[in-house]
Amino acid sequence: MSDDNLILKGQDDLIRRGDAKALCDKYDYVEGVKYWIDDVPAVTPAVKVKPLVWRDDGTNGHETDHAFGFYEVYPSPEGDMLSRDGVDSGVYSSIEAAKAAAQADYEARIMSALDASFRRR
């Protein structure tokens, strides 16, 4: 094995272990950082949908606006009603359950529009 191949094998071992400091200490700092940036597989970032922010609507109900429209939760004779964009979409046992359903619907709509494929630089 040539000296160049031994160096590359050593760098690969340090990269696999995720040891950037040892890589830079053992090899030329600039080359170590360049190798680290160019050859470490892309990391998948965590994606989280922000929670809806609810406000009291002044009539015992709650409402929230979002990028696609709005949700409302209000008491009805059948239970706590969830409405999306002015259309009733379900009756729930509590205001909290209706808000949780709205959050789940909101997250599902956003996540369905995302593409989780990543490219290397």
C-alpha positions as CSV (number, residue, x, y, z in Angstrom):
1,M,0.0,0.0,0.0
2,S,1.4,3.4,-0.9
3,D,1.9,6.2,1.6
4,D,-0.9,8.1,0.0
5,N,-3.3,5.2,0.4
6,L,-2.3,4.8,4.1
7,I,-3.0,8.5,4.7
8,L,-6.4,8.3,3.0
9,K,-7.2,5.1,5.0
10,G,-6.3,7.0,8.2
11,Q,-8.4,9.9,7.3
12,D,-11.3,7.6,6.4
13,D,-11.1,6.0,9.8
14,L,-11.2,9.3,11.6
15,I,-14.1,10.5,9.5
16,R,-16.1,7.3,10.2
17,R,-15.5,7.9,13.9
18,G,-16.6,11.6,13.5
19,D,-13.4,12.8,15.0
20,A,-12.8,16.2,13.3
21,K,-10.3,17.4,15.9
22,A,-8.0,14.3,15.5
23,L,-8.3,14.6,11.7
24,C,-7.1,18.2,11.8
25,D,-4.4,17.5,14.4
26,K,-3.0,14.5,12.6
27,Y,-3.1,15.9,9.0
28,D,-2.6,19.4,7.7
29,Y,-5.4,21.5,9.2
30,V,-6.7,23.0,6.0
31,E,-6.6,19.7,4.1
32,G,-8.3,18.0,7.1
33,V,-11.1,20.5,7.2
34,K,-11.5,20.3,3.4
35,Y,-11.6,16.5,3.5
36,W,-14.0,16.6,6.4
37,I,-16.5,18.9,4.6
38,D,-16.2,17.2,1.2
39,D,-16.5,13.6,2.3
40,V,-18.7,13.3,5.3
41,P,-22.2,12.2,4.3
42,A,-24.9,14.8,4.5
43,V,-26.8,15.0,7.8
44,T,-30.5,15.0,7.7
45,P,-31.8,17.9,9.6
46,A,-34.7,17.5,12.0
47,V,-37.9,19.1,10.7
48,K,-40.6,20.2,13.1
49,V,-43.7,22.1,12.4
50,K,-44.3,25.1,14.7
51,P,-47.3,24.8,17.0
52,L,-50.4,26.8,16.1
53,V,-50.9,29.9,18.3
54,W,-54.5,30.1,19.5
55,R,-56.4,33.2,20.7
56,D,-59.7,33.6,22.4
57,D,-62.3,34.8,19.9
58,G,-64.4,36.6,22.6
59,T,-67.4,34.1,22.3
60,N,-66.1,31.1,24.3
61,G,-64.3,29.9,21.2
62,H,-60.7,29.9,20.0
63,E,-59.1,30.7,16.7
64,T,-55.8,30.7,14.9
65,D,-54.6,31.9,11.5
66,H,-51.9,30.1,9.5
67,A,-50.4,30.2,6.1
68,F,-53.3,28.3,4.4
69,G,-56.3,29.8,6.2
70,F,-57.6,29.4,9.7
71,Y,-59.0,27.0,12.3
72,E,-61.7,27.7,14.9
73,V,-62.8,25.7,17.9
74,Y,-66.1,26.5,19.6
75,P,-68.6,24.9,21.9
76,S,-71.7,23.4,20.2
77,P,-74.6,21.3,21.6
78,E,-72.9,18.1,20.2
79,G,-69.5,18.9,21.8
80,D,-66.5,21.1,20.9
81,M,-66.5,21.8,17.2
82,L,-63.4,22.2,15.0
83,S,-63.8,24.3,11.9
84,R,-61.2,24.7,9.1
85,D,-61.6,27.7,6.9
86,G,-65.2,28.2,8.0
87,V,-66.2,24.6,7.3
88,D,-67.0,22.3,10.3
89,S,-64.7,19.3,10.3
90,G,-65.4,17.4,13.5
91,V,-66.8,17.3,17.0
92,Y,-64.5,16.6,19.9
93,S,-64.9,15.8,23.6
94,S,-62.9,18.9,24.7
95,I,-61.4,22.1,23.4
96,E,-57.9,20.6,23.9
97,A,-58.8,17.6,21.8
98,A,-60.2,19.8,19.0
99,K,-57.0,21.9,19.1
100,A,-54.9,18.8,18.9
101,A,-56.8,17.6,15.9
102,A,-56.2,21.0,14.2
103,Q,-52.5,20.8,15.0
104,A,-52.3,17.3,13.5
105,D,-54.2,18.4,10.4
106,Y,-51.9,21.4,10.0
107,E,-48.7,19.3,10.5
108,A,-50.0,16.7,8.0
109,R,-50.6,19.4,5.3
110,I,-47.2,21.0,5.8
111,M,-45.3,17.7,5.9
112,S,-47.0,16.4,2.8
113,A,-45.6,19.3,0.8
114,L,-42.0,18.7,1.9
115,D,-39.4,16.7,0.0
116,A,-37.0,15.0,2.3
117,S,-34.3,14.3,-0.3
118,F,-31.0,16.0,0.2
119,R,-28.1,16.7,-2.1
120,R,-24.4,16.8,-1.3
121,R,-22.8,20.2,-2.0
